[in-house]
Amino acid sequence: MACPNCGSENIQVVSESKGFGAGKGCCGFIIFGWVGLLCGLCGMGKSKIKRVCANCGNVMD
């Protein structure tokens, strides 16, 4: 696989994982109380894999 930006084949695979969503948890607490605080846990632990060109930094989802 080659980078569509620079044509390099020096591609790295990077995995991102989500943590606790403080913004969602805070808004949930204000609206729904303690149960809403658990809204910040929605999506926690899900990972997303991206390919990044090591030469130019182009990110390919």
Chimera marker file (.cmm) of the C-alpha trace (Angstrom):
<marker_set name="trace">
<marker id="1" x="0.000" y="0.000" z="0.000" r="1" g="1" b="0" radius="0.5"/>
<marker id="2" x="1.313" y="3.432" z="-0.891" r="1" g="1" b="0" radius="0.5"/>
<marker id="3" x="0.477" y="6.832" z="0.572" r="1" g="1" b="0" radius="0.5"/>
<marker id="4" x="-1.915" y="8.717" z="-1.733" r="1" g="1" b="0" radius="0.5"/>
<marker id="5" x="-0.222" y="12.001" z="-0.771" r="1" g="1" b="0" radius="0.5"/>
<marker id="6" x="3.490" y="11.301" z="-1.362" r="1" g="1" b="0" radius="0.5"/>
<marker id="7" x="3.575" y="7.760" z="-2.819" r="1" g="1" b="0" radius="0.5"/>
<marker id="8" x="5.751" y="6.367" z="-0.007" r="1" g="1" b="0" radius="0.5"/>
<marker id="9" x="5.255" y="2.768" z="1.128" r="1" g="1" b="0" radius="0.5"/>
<marker id="10" x="6.480" y="3.560" z="4.665" r="1" g="1" b="0" radius="0.5"/>
<marker id="11" x="3.037" y="3.210" z="6.301" r="1" g="1" b="0" radius="0.5"/>
<marker id="12" x="2.483" y="2.600" z="10.023" r="1" g="1" b="0" radius="0.5"/>
<marker id="13" x="-0.688" y="1.226" z="11.619" r="1" g="1" b="0" radius="0.5"/>
<marker id="14" x="-1.805" y="3.140" z="14.717" r="1" g="1" b="0" radius="0.5"/>
<marker id="15" x="-4.589" y="2.081" z="17.102" r="1" g="1" b="0" radius="0.5"/>
<marker id="16" x="-6.496" y="4.667" z="19.144" r="1" g="1" b="0" radius="0.5"/>
<marker id="17" x="-8.732" y="3.689" z="22.034" r="1" g="1" b="0" radius="0.5"/>
<marker id="18" x="-11.273" y="5.909" z="23.713" r="1" g="1" b="0" radius="0.5"/>
<marker id="19" x="-11.424" y="6.530" z="27.429" r="1" g="1" b="0" radius="0.5"/>
<marker id="20" x="-14.001" y="8.111" z="29.703" r="1" g="1" b="0" radius="0.5"/>
<marker id="21" x="-15.827" y="10.993" z="27.999" r="1" g="1" b="0" radius="0.5"/>
<marker id="22" x="-15.666" y="13.737" z="30.616" r="1" g="1" b="0" radius="0.5"/>
<marker id="23" x="-17.853" y="16.096" z="28.584" r="1" g="1" b="0" radius="0.5"/>
<marker id="24" x="-20.596" y="13.511" z="28.072" r="1" g="1" b="0" radius="0.5"/>
<marker id="25" x="-20.381" y="12.444" z="31.716" r="1" g="1" b="0" radius="0.5"/>
<marker id="26" x="-20.623" y="16.017" z="32.998" r="1" g="1" b="0" radius="0.5"/>
<marker id="27" x="-23.584" y="16.904" z="30.774" r="1" g="1" b="0" radius="0.5"/>
<marker id="28" x="-25.279" y="13.640" z="31.685" r="1" g="1" b="0" radius="0.5"/>
<marker id="29" x="-24.820" y="14.384" z="35.388" r="1" g="1" b="0" radius="0.5"/>
<marker id="30" x="-26.341" y="17.853" z="35.036" r="1" g="1" b="0" radius="0.5"/>
<marker id="31" x="-29.353" y="16.586" z="33.086" r="1" g="1" b="0" radius="0.5"/>
<marker id="32" x="-29.989" y="13.124" z="34.581" r="1" g="1" b="0" radius="0.5"/>
<marker id="33" x="-28.058" y="13.051" z="37.862" r="1" g="1" b="0" radius="0.5"/>
<marker id="34" x="-25.845" y="10.143" z="38.873" r="1" g="1" b="0" radius="0.5"/>
<marker id="35" x="-27.302" y="7.850" z="36.232" r="1" g="1" b="0" radius="0.5"/>
<marker id="36" x="-26.359" y="10.395" z="33.576" r="1" g="1" b="0" radius="0.5"/>
<marker id="37" x="-22.762" y="10.287" z="34.769" r="1" g="1" b="0" radius="0.5"/>
<marker id="38" x="-22.613" y="6.800" z="33.278" r="1" g="1" b="0" radius="0.5"/>
<marker id="39" x="-23.245" y="8.356" z="29.853" r="1" g="1" b="0" radius="0.5"/>
<marker id="40" x="-19.545" y="9.195" z="29.838" r="1" g="1" b="0" radius="0.5"/>
<marker id="41" x="-18.837" y="5.472" z="29.655" r="1" g="1" b="0" radius="0.5"/>
<marker id="42" x="-20.628" y="5.148" z="26.297" r="1" g="1" b="0" radius="0.5"/>
<marker id="43" x="-18.059" y="4.228" z="23.678" r="1" g="1" b="0" radius="0.5"/>
<marker id="44" x="-15.306" y="3.606" z="26.224" r="1" g="1" b="0" radius="0.5"/>
<marker id="45" x="-12.840" y="0.928" z="25.199" r="1" g="1" b="0" radius="0.5"/>
<marker id="46" x="-13.634" y="1.058" z="21.488" r="1" g="1" b="0" radius="0.5"/>
<marker id="47" x="-10.584" y="1.306" z="19.297" r="1" g="1" b="0" radius="0.5"/>
<marker id="48" x="-10.072" y="2.844" z="15.897" r="1" g="1" b="0" radius="0.5"/>
<marker id="49" x="-7.300" y="1.791" z="13.550" r="1" g="1" b="0" radius="0.5"/>
<marker id="50" x="-5.591" y="4.396" z="11.368" r="1" g="1" b="0" radius="0.5"/>
<marker id="51" x="-2.799" y="4.163" z="8.833" r="1" g="1" b="0" radius="0.5"/>
<marker id="52" x="-0.223" y="6.960" z="8.996" r="1" g="1" b="0" radius="0.5"/>
<marker id="53" x="2.490" y="7.722" z="6.464" r="1" g="1" b="0" radius="0.5"/>
<marker id="54" x="5.831" y="7.937" z="8.279" r="1" g="1" b="0" radius="0.5"/>
<marker id="55" x="7.254" y="10.289" z="5.628" r="1" g="1" b="0" radius="0.5"/>
<marker id="56" x="4.605" y="13.018" z="5.255" r="1" g="1" b="0" radius="0.5"/>
<marker id="57" x="2.251" y="12.334" z="8.208" r="1" g="1" b="0" radius="0.5"/>
<marker id="58" x="-0.843" y="11.802" z="6.026" r="1" g="1" b="0" radius="0.5"/>
<marker id="59" x="-3.577" y="9.971" z="7.975" r="1" g="1" b="0" radius="0.5"/>
<marker id="60" x="-5.638" y="7.359" z="6.124" r="1" g="1" b="0" radius="0.5"/>
<marker id="61" x="-8.771" y="6.134" z="7.954" r="1" g="1" b="0" radius="0.5"/>
<link id1="1" id2="2" r="1" g="1" b="0" radius="0.2"/>
<link id1="2" id2="3" r="1" g="1" b="0" radius="0.2"/>
<link id1="3" id2="4" r="1" g="1" b="0" radius="0.2"/>
<link id1="4" id2="5" r="1" g="1" b="0" radius="0.2"/>
<link id1="5" id2="6" r="1" g="1" b="0" radius="0.2"/>
<link id1="6" id2="7" r="1" g="1" b="0" radius="0.2"/>
<link id1="7" id2="8" r="1" g="1" b="0" radius="0.2"/>
<link id1="8" id2="9" r="1" g="1" b="0" radius="0.2"/>
<link id1="9" id2="10" r="1" g="1" b="0" radius="0.2"/>
<link id1="10" id2="11" r="1" g="1" b="0" radius="0.2"/>
<link id1="11" id2="12" r="1" g="1" b="0" radius="0.2"/>
<link id1="12" id2="13" r="1" g="1" b="0" radius="0.2"/>
<link id1="13" id2="14" r="1" g="1" b="0" radius="0.2"/>
<link id1="14" id2="15" r="1" g="1" b="0" radius="0.2"/>
<link id1="15" id2="16" r="1" g="1" b="0" radius="0.2"/>
<link id1="16" id2="17" r="1" g="1" b="0" radius="0.2"/>
<link id1="17" id2="18" r="1" g="1" b="0" radius="0.2"/>
<link id1="18" id2="19" r="1" g="1" b="0" radius="0.2"/>
<link id1="19" id2="20" r="1" g="1" b="0" radius="0.2"/>
<link id1="20" id2="21" r="1" g="1" b="0" radius="0.2"/>
<link id1="21" id2="22" r="1" g="1" b="0" radius="0.2"/>
<link id1="22" id2="23" r="1" g="1" b="0" radius="0.2"/>
<link id1="23" id2="24" r="1" g="1" b="0" radius="0.2"/>
<link id1="24" id2="25" r="1" g="1" b="0" radius="0.2"/>
<link id1="25" id2="26" r="1" g="1" b="0" radius="0.2"/>
<link id1="26" id2="27" r="1" g="1" b="0" radius="0.2"/>
<link id1="27" id2="28" r="1" g="1" b="0" radius="0.2"/>
<link id1="28" id2="29" r="1" g="1" b="0" radius="0.2"/>
<link id1="29" id2="30" r="1" g="1" b="0" radius="0.2"/>
<link id1="30" id2="31" r="1" g="1" b="0" radius="0.2"/>
<link id1="31" id2="32" r="1" g="1" b="0" radius="0.2"/>
<link id1="32" id2="33" r="1" g="1" b="0" radius="0.2"/>
<link id1="33" id2="34" r="1" g="1" b="0" radius="0.2"/>
<link id1="34" id2="35" r="1" g="1" b="0" radius="0.2"/>
<link id1="35" id2="36" r="1" g="1" b="0" radius="0.2"/>
<link id1="36" id2="37" r="1" g="1" b="0" radius="0.2"/>
<link id1="37" id2="38" r="1" g="1" b="0" radius="0.2"/>
<link id1="38" id2="39" r="1" g="1" b="0" radius="0.2"/>
<link id1="39" id2="40" r="1" g="1" b="0" radius="0.2"/>
<link id1="40" id2="41" r="1" g="1" b="0" radius="0.2"/>
<link id1="41" id2="42" r="1" g="1" b="0" radius="0.2"/>
<link id1="42" id2="43" r="1" g="1" b="0" radius="0.2"/>
<link id1="43" id2="44" r="1" g="1" b="0" radius="0.2"/>
<link id1="44" id2="45" r="1" g="1" b="0" radius="0.2"/>
<link id1="45" id2="46" r="1" g="1" b="0" radius="0.2"/>
<link id1="46" id2="47" r="1" g="1" b="0" radius="0.2"/>
<link id1="47" id2="48" r="1" g="1" b="0" radius="0.2"/>
<link id1="48" id2="49" r="1" g="1" b="0" radius="0.2"/>
<link id1="49" id2="50" r="1" g="1" b="0" radius="0.2"/>
<link id1="50" id2="51" r="1" g="1" b="0" radius="0.2"/>
<link id1="51" id2="52" r="1" g="1" b="0" radius="0.2"/>
<link id1="52" id2="53" r="1" g="1" b="0" radius="0.2"/>
<link id1="53" id2="54" r="1" g="1" b="0" radius="0.2"/>
<link id1="54" id2="55" r="1" g="1" b="0" radius="0.2"/>
<link id1="55" id2="56" r="1" g="1" b="0" radius="0.2"/>
<link id1="56" id2="57" r="1" g="1" b="0" radius="0.2"/>
<link id1="57" id2="58" r="1" g="1" b="0" radius="0.2"/>
<link id1="58" id2="59" r="1" g="1" b="0" radius="0.2"/>
<link id1="59" id2="60" r="1" g="1" b="0" radius="0.2"/>
<link id1="60" id2="61" r="1" g="1" b="0" radius="0.2"/>
</marker_set>
